[in-house]
Amino acid sequence: MLSNWLTLPGKLKLLAAILALTAMFALPECLSQRLCAQDAASPRATGALPPGFSQVSGKHIELITDLPLDDDLRELPAVFDAAMAGWCDVFEIPPANVALWRVETYVMRDRQRFIAAGFLPKEISHFINGFQLGDRLWVNEQPSVYYRRHLLLHEGTHWIMSRKFGGLGPPWLAEGMAEWLGTHRWDGQHLEMGVIPTSSDEVPYWGRTKTIQEQLSQGVAPSLEAILRYSNTAHQQQDAYVWSWAAVVFLKHHPDTAAVFSQLLQQPWRGSDDSNRWLFTHLRSSWPRIRQQWQATLGDLDYGFDPQHGLLKLSPKLRPLRDQQTVVIQATDGWQASG
């Protein structure tokens, strides 16, 4: 079967993969839809655009939209090109390796127009906000300029991961990294990815920390283990994006997990179960403490949270309290162990 697959032309590979996914999952908005081979979706042939479409381009992106071009749309290629340096840094990709990488992106107000123009295959047209397939991205128009950029960077992160790893890895990691790197600041010239906003005004319609605090108050917040075991269909629910983001924020920054998490991003890509097993194996000895620290962190994970100072750090070994002791507290930190 593999040899037959390899001899198929690129378009037939795409059609066969789409039909297989349709039969298995009826194409919900989840990772099972994503065909991550680099040649799975080739950019369209160059030529004149149909009426009603506009195009802007950058070094690494060609963007086609049915929206009236304004300054915010015109600067999206600059945002995307600026993100390449950040992606290369996070995933340790030599910049020379991505010099010729280029993606075709569709920012859509009316998706039916894109289907009719041949820009959006019907088989993958049911996603809610955004989608990545090979070297193509689709972003539905959003109620805020910020969130439109967020989704572009989110789908761009999927693209970078698929180009480097040949796949996206466990659902929590794929969506968590896309959410983490999609959360950004842009001043018109400089892009900062992987930030925790200081207020809701900074990130209109983002809402991640609001969902976390609401679910904590309702007692329905998932455990860290439950998040890491998300299936390919979990992200049909928007809450899964929120908790995947929270897991990445915690694992990336906590001193008990940061080194292992960084190593995970550099491992040869495995299946979801194998990647999670690798992570659990390397954190097994400290997992009970990690679980406690995760629970303690969630209550503080809100706008303005500083992961460098706000994460609870428990002592590896508890000291018996036999007499009076003096504990030094760092005023800049949040919860701190007393012994």
C-alpha positions, 0 to 999 in steps of 0.5 A: 500500500505504501509503495502505491501511495508514493507513486500517486500524483500529488492531486490524487494523494490529496483526494485519497486522503480527503476521502479517507478522512471523510469516511472516518470522521465526517470531517469535524473541525479537529486535527483528524482533518489536517493533512500535513504532508508538505505537498498535500495541498499545493498553492493555486496556479498563478493567474488573474483573480476572479472578480470580487477578490483582492490579493496582498503578498509578502515574502512568505505569504500570498493572501487572497480575500473577498473583504475590501482592502484596508490598512489592517488587511494590507499589513497582514503579510508583514505580520506573517513575515515577522512571525517567521523569526519567532517560529524559527526560534521556538522550533529551532529551525535554521532561518535559511531552511525557511527562506523559500517557504511560502503559504497561500492564505484566504481571509474569508467573509463569504466562504461560498464565494471561495468554494465557487472560485475553487479556493476552498474544497467543499470537503473541508469547508465546515470548519468554524474559524480557521483551517490549515491544509498543506501550504494553504490556510483559511481564516474566517473573518472575525469581529475584531482586527486582533482576533483575525491576526490571532487566527492567522498566527494560529493557523500559521503555527500549524503550518510551521509545525507540519512543515518541520515535523510532518505532523502536528503531534498530540491535539493538546500540543498542536492547538496549545502551541497554536494558541500560545503563539497566536496570542500576540502584540503588534504595534504596526512594526514589531510582533511579539508572540506568546504573550499573556494579555494585560487586559481584555481591551488588548485582545478583543474576543480572545476570552481564554482566561475568562473561560478558565475562571468561569469553569473553575468557579463552576467546578468543571475545569479539567485535570492536566491529565485529561487535557493531555489525553484530548482526542482528535475530536476534542477541539470540536468544542471551543473550551478545548482550545482554552485548556490546551493553551493553559497546559502549554503556558504551564508546562512551558514556564514551570521550572519542574517541566520547562526543560522537558517540554522544550525537549518534547518540541525537538523530539522526532515526531511520534503518534499522540500516544507515544508523545504523551507517553514520552512526556509522562515518562520524563516527568513521572518522578515529579508528577504528583507535585506537578499536579498540585502546582497546576491546580494552584496556578489556575486560580491566578491564570488571568489577565496580567498573569506573569508566568515567570513569577506567578507559578507555585514552586513546591519544594522537592522534599518537605522539611519537618517543622520541629521548631521556629524557622525563618522563610525568605519570601520573594515579593515579586513572586506569587505562591511560594513554598515555606519548606 
